[in-house]
Amino acid sequence: MDLISERQKTKIFSSSGLDDIDLDCYISKVSSNKLCVAISPSMSEDFSDVSKGFDLEVKVYTPKGIAIFLSKVLKICSEREIEISFDAKDVKLENTRQNPRYQTNSPITIFRPLQGNIEGHLIDISVRGLRFYSEVPLDTGSIFEIMLSLSDTIGKIIFKGKVLDKTGLPDGVHRMLIEEISYSDRQKLTDYCMSLAG
């Protein structure tokens, strides 16, 4: 899997330090030597302070950590999208994850009393959180009881999870932080993550 891909959350800064630029955006298109970055429709900022030839520092939030590189503005596509230079050889990876994340597609059930349960599937998981796919949109900050069917040998676990923001995530994908989990289920989750690591 390539480190940099579409829809990843990105921050761009002025690398000169003369101009105060600090913008949240996401990658809208990837090619071998350039990236298009766009500002999310929910954000009010735009690229009006950026011009062609501008030097930038770019941070891309990837599953393996933060990819950091210097770049230059190649083209202003619109007020909300620009094209920047990209050289994979110059990328430094800063591993900010204390807990590795593992890809899996185990089933997930989100309990919603009075509204009906939601069935989905995991995309990846760590001992502290998970990303999953659900056709039903969930509000940021809401807390749900969750059941995961990890594997035939490890079984199911139940915990309370908090929905995190969706910045840079594709439609239907949600991030969740594990808020409350029993000791025994935490052990099962740790065992499951170790089995995926192997």
N, C-alpha and C positions, 0 to 999 in steps of 0.2 A: 504494500500500500504506500503511495506517495505521501510524503509528509504534508505538503500543501495541497489543499483541495477546495472546491467550491463550497460556499456557505459557511466557511470557518470564520469565527469572530476575529476581528483584526483591529488594532489601534495604530494610528499613524501620528508621528510627532515631527516637528521641525528638527532636523539634525544640526542646523547652524546655531540654534539657541537664540537667534536674533528675533525670530517670530514665534509667538506663543500659539502653537498649533498642537492640539491634543484632541483627536477625533475618533469616535467609535464607528466602525464600519464592518463590512464583511466582504469576503472574496466572491465576486460574481462570475469571474471567468479566469481560467488558468491556461497559459500556454508555456512553451519551453523557456522563453526569455522575458515574459511580461505577465502582469496580473492586472485584471480590472477589479477595483475595489469600489463598493457602493455604500451609501449611507442607508440604514434601515428606514423603511417608510414611517416607522413610529417615532423617529428622531427628528428634531427640529433643525439641527445643524445642517450645513452644506459645505461645499468645497470652495466657497467664494474667496477665501484667503489664500488659496493655493493657485500657483500658476505653472505653466510649462517650464521645465528645467529646474524646478524646485527640488532641493535635496531633502529627503525624508529618512526618518528611522521608522521601521515597520516591525510590529510585533503581531505574530499570528498564533492564536491559541489552538494547538493541535492536541490530539489524544496523548502524544508522547511528551508534551511540555510546550513551552513558548519558543517558537521559531523567531529569531531576531536577525534582521539584516538592514543594510543601508540601501536606499533606492533613490530614483529620480523620477519626477513626473514627466511622462512621455506625451500625454495627451489629456485634454479636458474633454471628456465625452458629454457631460452635462453638469449642472450644479451639484448633482448628487452622485456622480460616477466619474472616476478618473482611471487612466491607464498608467501603471508604474513599471519601472524596470525590475527584473528579477533574475538573479543568478544563484542557482541551487548550491554552487560551490561556496558561496559567501555566507550561507545561513549558519548561525550558531544556535544550538538547541539548549535551552535552559530548562532542566527538568524540575518543575515546581510540584509535581505530584508526589505526595508522601506515600500514597497507596496506588500501586499500579492498577490500570484498568484493563479488563479482559473482555474480549468480544464473545458474545453468546446470544442465543435467541430463545432462551427459556420463556415459558408462558408467565404472564403477570396478571393478577386480578386486583383491580382497584375497587374497594368497597365504598359505595355511596348510598347510605341509608336514604330511603324515600325517593331517590333519583334513579336507582338501578345501577348495578355493578358494571364496570368497564373491563373488557378482556383485551389484552394487548400482548406484546412480546418485547423482551429485552433486546437492546442493541449492544450494550456493554455494561459492566458492573465492576465495582471495587468494594472494599470492606466499608467504605463510608458513603457511597452513593451509586447511582445508576442512571443510564439513559434508556428510554424505552419508546416504543411506537404505540400510539393510540389514536384512533380516528376521532375521538371526542376531545375537543380542546379543554384544557384545565387551567384555571387561574393561577398566576404566580402568587406564591405565599400560602396557597391552600394546603391543608394537611389531611392526608388520607391514611386509612389502614390498608396495608398492602399484603397480598399473599403471593409468594414466588414458589413455583415448583422447580427446584434446582436440578435434581437428577433422581433417577430411580434409587440409587444407593443412599444419597444424602437426604432426600425427601423435601418437604415443604417448610418454609419459614414465614412468619408473620411479623410485621413491624409497622411503625408509623413513619411516613415519609412526607417531606415538605417539597412542593413543586418550586423549582428555581426559575429564573428568567429564561426566555427562549431566544435571547440575542444570538444571531448567527446560526440558528438551528433550522433545518428544513421543516416544512409543514408536517404536523403529526408527530414530530419528535419532541420529547420532553426530558428535562433533567430533574432529578430528585435527590435530595439529601436524606440520609437515614437519620431520623430524629430520636426514635425510641425503639429499642430491640432488646429482647431478653438475652441473658448470658448464653443460654444453650443455643438459641438461634444465631447469635453472633458467632459462636464456634462453628456451627454448620456453614455459615456464610464464608468464614475464613477457610474452612476445609474445601469448599466449592471453588473459591478463588485460587487456592493452591493447586487444585486438580486441573484448572484451566491453564495455569502457568506451566504445568508439566507437559 
